[in-house]
């Protein structure tokens, strides 16, 4: 099971992400998809919190319990939410108003982000071979 191709790391990641979703289900008063919750918590909030120098220093010099009880942690969480709101709203607004940006985003999604490939594999697996 510890082989590189065993999927063990992916399974741990999946369990961890499911745990996040389970804890957040019902917290928000708006309907939010599991994926939106994952992106918000693991990408936006966590990403912004990891950039907070005060928290980085506190984590380096304190125990987890001390870090958890830091008065700076809640303020940093609020700041992370605020810092994450404006850029995404601005990017979405620009994307919706610009064919040039839409074309560039689609180029990335269809290229390096591989938007098409996972769907194609699922489709090929679900349909019978043509000509066999």
Secondary structure, 3 states (H helix, E strand, C coil): CCCCCCCHHHHHHHHHHHHHHHHHCCCCCCCCCHHHHHHHHHHHHHHHHHCCHHHHHHHHHCCHHHHHCCHHHHHHHHHHHHHHHHHHHHHHHHHHHCHHHHHHHHHHHHCCCCHHHHHHHHHHHHCCCCCC
